[in-house]
Amino acid sequence: MGTCNALGCGFGVEEILVKIDNGQSKVTLCPNHILMLKNNLFNIERVYTEPSERHDKNPCECCNEQDSIEYKDHDATMYLCAKHLGDLIDRNLSPRDFKTLYHKYGNIYILHDDFYHPETGEAFQPVER
């Protein structure tokens, strides 16, 4: 995956970098910059984008919306619409959406039990805006 694409960052711990590919361009971001970008605390112009590598059109895994974005981290590759991708990044999935993803991917970092109750799907640490 390389390093964080935020200008001046260079963070390169592969295990916690995230790649987001919307079918037109992709970015690789560290945990800090993905949260900052998602919550409008960081300007997209400060992120180096690369050409998309997507060749498929997978629907959102939570709601089946056809316009999905590929989210790829060390543990999994997920296809989510903009709403569900935002909820995942903010660690604020609904219990139903959490259970859908947890059933498919299991106890991976972004879904682990510090963020969600594994049985009820309750979000423990949603990002406050």
C-alpha contacts under 8 A as a table, 3 or more apart, distances in Angstrom:
res1	aa1	res2	aa2	distance
1	M	14	E	6.45
1	M	17	L	7.45
1	M	19	K	7.52
1	M	28	T	7.15
2	G	12	G	6.07
2	G	14	E	6.89
2	G	28	T	7.79
3	T	10	G	5.31
3	T	11	F	5.34
3	T	12	G	4.20
3	T	13	V	7.41
3	T	14	E	7.60
3	T	17	L	7.50
3	T	28	T	6.88
3	T	29	L	7.43
3	T	30	C	7.90
4	C	9	C	6.22
4	C	10	G	5.32
4	C	11	F	5.29
4	C	12	G	6.38
4	C	17	L	7.02
4	C	28	T	5.25
4	C	29	L	4.38
4	C	30	C	5.38
5	N	9	C	7.25
5	N	10	G	7.14
5	N	27	V	6.21
5	N	28	T	5.41
5	N	29	L	5.79
5	N	47	V	5.46
5	N	48	Y	5.08
5	N	49	T	7.04
6	A	9	C	5.55
6	A	10	G	7.45
6	A	29	L	6.80
6	A	33	H	7.03
6	A	46	R	5.84
6	A	47	V	4.28
6	A	48	Y	6.20
7	L	10	G	7.66
7	L	46	R	5.51
7	L	47	V	5.74
7	L	48	Y	6.72
11	F	30	C	6.52
12	G	17	L	7.28
12	G	30	C	7.92
13	V	16	I	6.04
13	V	17	L	6.52
14	E	17	L	5.37
14	E	74	H	7.09
15	E	73	D	7.40
15	E	74	H	5.16
16	I	30	C	6.73
16	I	31	P	6.97
16	I	73	D	6.85
16	I	74	H	6.60
17	L	28	T	6.58
17	L	29	L	5.67
17	L	30	C	4.86
17	L	31	P	6.77
17	L	73	D	6.24
17	L	74	H	7.35
18	V	28	T	5.51
18	V	29	L	5.39
18	V	30	C	6.46
18	V	31	P	7.57
18	V	34	I	7.95
18	V	71	Y	7.03
18	V	72	K	5.70
18	V	73	D	4.67
18	V	74	H	7.62
19	K	26	K	6.83
19	K	27	V	5.65
19	K	28	T	4.33
19	K	29	L	6.49
19	K	70	E	7.80
19	K	71	Y	5.93
19	K	72	K	5.03
19	K	73	D	6.36
20	I	26	K	5.44
20	I	27	V	5.47
20	I	28	T	6.47
20	I	69	I	6.89
20	I	70	E	5.60
20	I	71	Y	4.86
20	I	72	K	6.44
21	D	24	Q	7.23
21	D	25	S	5.82
21	D	26	K	4.11
21	D	27	V	6.64
21	D	52	S	6.03
21	D	53	E	7.33
21	D	54	R	7.04
21	D	69	I	5.86
21	D	70	E	5.02
21	D	71	Y	6.78
22	N	25	S	6.00
22	N	26	K	6.49
22	N	52	S	7.20
22	N	54	R	7.90
22	N	68	S	7.12
22	N	69	I	4.59
22	N	70	E	6.25
23	G	26	K	7.57
23	G	52	S	5.37
23	G	53	E	7.21
23	G	54	R	5.48
23	G	55	H	7.73
23	G	69	I	7.23
24	Q	51	P	6.62
24	Q	52	S	5.11
25	S	49	T	6.19
25	S	50	E	5.57
25	S	51	P	4.65
25	S	52	S	4.19
25	S	53	E	7.85
26	K	49	T	5.73
26	K	50	E	5.25
26	K	51	P	6.04
26	K	52	S	5.17
26	K	53	E	7.55
27	V	47	V	7.54
27	V	48	Y	7.00
27	V	49	T	5.19
27	V	50	E	6.32
29	L	32	N	7.94
29	L	33	H	5.93
29	L	34	I	5.64
30	C	33	H	5.51
30	C	34	I	6.17
31	P	34	I	5.37
31	P	35	L	6.41
32	N	35	L	5.51
32	N	36	M	6.21
33	H	36	M	4.89
33	H	37	L	5.84
33	H	42	F	7.39
34	I	37	L	5.22
34	I	38	K	6.02
34	I	89	I	7.61
35	L	38	K	5.15
35	L	39	N	6.10
35	L	89	I	6.76
35	L	90	D	7.26
36	M	39	N	5.30
36	M	40	N	6.09
36	M	41	L	4.72
36	M	42	F	5.26
37	L	40	N	5.19
37	L	41	L	5.87
37	L	42	F	4.87
37	L	43	N	6.71
37	L	44	I	6.80
38	K	41	L	7.67
38	K	86	G	6.86
38	K	89	I	7.70
39	N	42	F	7.81
39	N	129	R	7.16
40	N	43	N	6.96
42	F	46	R	7.57
43	N	46	R	5.64
43	N	47	V	7.64
44	I	47	V	5.40
45	E	48	Y	7.65
57	K	66	Q	7.28
57	K	67	D	7.68
57	K	68	S	7.41
58	N	66	Q	6.76
58	N	67	D	7.93
58	N	68	S	6.51
58	N	79	Y	6.37
59	P	63	C	7.95
59	P	64	N	4.87
59	P	65	E	5.37
59	P	66	Q	4.33
59	P	67	D	6.43
59	P	68	S	5.58
59	P	79	Y	6.56
59	P	80	L	7.15
59	P	81	C	7.75
60	C	63	C	5.60
60	C	64	N	4.51
60	C	65	E	5.15
60	C	66	Q	6.39
60	C	67	D	7.24
60	C	68	S	5.26
60	C	69	I	7.84
60	C	79	Y	5.21
60	C	80	L	4.15
60	C	81	C	5.21
61	E	64	N	5.83
61	E	78	M	7.32
61	E	79	Y	5.88
61	E	80	L	5.81
61	E	100	T	7.73
61	E	101	L	7.44
62	C	80	L	6.94
62	C	84	H	7.21
62	C	97	D	5.68
62	C	100	T	6.55
62	C	101	L	7.42
63	C	81	C	7.97
65	E	68	S	6.77
65	E	81	C	6.41
66	Q	81	C	7.82
67	D	81	C	6.10
68	S	79	Y	5.64
68	S	80	L	4.94
68	S	81	C	4.34
68	S	82	A	7.00
69	I	79	Y	5.50
69	I	80	L	5.35
69	I	81	C	5.85
69	I	82	A	6.88
69	I	85	L	7.61
70	E	77	T	6.83
70	E	78	M	5.79
70	E	79	Y	4.68
70	E	80	L	6.59
71	Y	77	T	5.66
71	Y	78	M	5.11
71	Y	79	Y	6.16
71	Y	80	L	7.30
71	Y	85	L	7.65
72	K	75	D	7.77
72	K	76	A	5.85
72	K	77	T	4.27
72	K	78	M	6.30
73	D	76	A	5.66
73	D	77	T	6.53
75	D	108	I	6.22
75	D	109	Y	7.37
76	A	105	Y	7.15
76	A	108	I	7.91
80	L	83	K	7.79
80	L	84	H	5.69
80	L	85	L	5.42
81	C	84	H	5.45
81	C	85	L	6.00
82	A	85	L	5.13
82	A	86	G	6.09
83	K	86	G	5.20
83	K	87	D	6.29
84	H	87	D	4.88
84	H	88	L	6.04
84	H	93	L	7.18
85	L	88	L	5.05
85	L	89	I	6.18
86	G	89	I	5.17
86	G	90	D	6.08
87	D	90	D	5.07
87	D	91	R	5.95
87	D	92	N	4.86
87	D	93	L	5.04
88	L	91	R	4.96
88	L	92	N	6.10
88	L	93	L	5.78
88	L	110	I	7.52
89	I	92	N	7.64
90	D	93	L	7.98
90	D	126	P	5.69
90	D	127	V	4.89
91	R	110	I	7.57
91	R	115	F	6.44
91	R	123	A	6.73
91	R	125	Q	6.50
91	R	126	P	4.85
91	R	127	V	6.42
92	N	123	A	5.66
92	N	125	Q	7.58
92	N	126	P	4.85
92	N	127	V	7.21
93	L	96	R	7.89
93	L	97	D	5.81
93	L	98	F	5.57
93	L	123	A	6.84
94	S	97	D	5.19
94	S	98	F	6.01
94	S	121	G	7.09
94	S	122	E	7.28
94	S	123	A	7.53
95	P	98	F	5.06
95	P	99	K	6.10
95	P	120	T	6.38
95	P	121	G	4.07
95	P	122	E	5.60
95	P	123	A	7.57
96	R	99	K	5.21
96	R	100	T	6.28
96	R	121	G	7.08
97	D	100	T	5.05
97	D	101	L	6.37
98	F	101	L	5.34
98	F	102	Y	5.84
98	F	111	L	7.44
98	F	116	Y	7.92
98	F	121	G	5.63
99	K	102	Y	4.91
99	K	103	H	5.79
99	K	121	G	6.19
100	T	103	H	5.40
100	T	104	K	6.62
101	L	104	K	5.20
101	L	105	Y	5.93
101	L	106	G	7.55
102	Y	105	Y	5.16
102	Y	106	G	4.65
102	Y	107	N	6.68
102	Y	111	L	6.70
103	H	106	G	5.77
105	Y	108	I	6.69
106	G	111	L	7.67
107	N	111	L	6.02
107	N	112	H	5.13
107	N	113	D	7.62
108	I	111	L	5.43
108	I	112	H	5.60
109	Y	112	H	5.11
110	I	115	F	7.59
111	L	115	F	6.46
111	L	116	Y	6.53
112	H	115	F	5.81
112	H	116	Y	6.32
112	H	118	P	7.57
113	D	116	Y	4.93
113	D	117	H	5.58
113	D	118	P	5.96
114	D	117	H	7.69
114	D	124	F	6.92
114	D	125	Q	7.62
115	F	123	A	5.85
115	F	124	F	5.07
115	F	125	Q	5.40
115	F	126	P	7.61
116	Y	121	G	5.50
116	Y	122	E	5.36
116	Y	123	A	4.51
116	Y	124	F	5.37
116	Y	125	Q	7.64
117	H	120	T	5.56
117	H	121	G	4.93
117	H	122	E	5.21
117	H	123	A	6.70
117	H	124	F	7.13
118	P	121	G	5.64
118	P	122	E	7.97
123	A	126	P	6.13
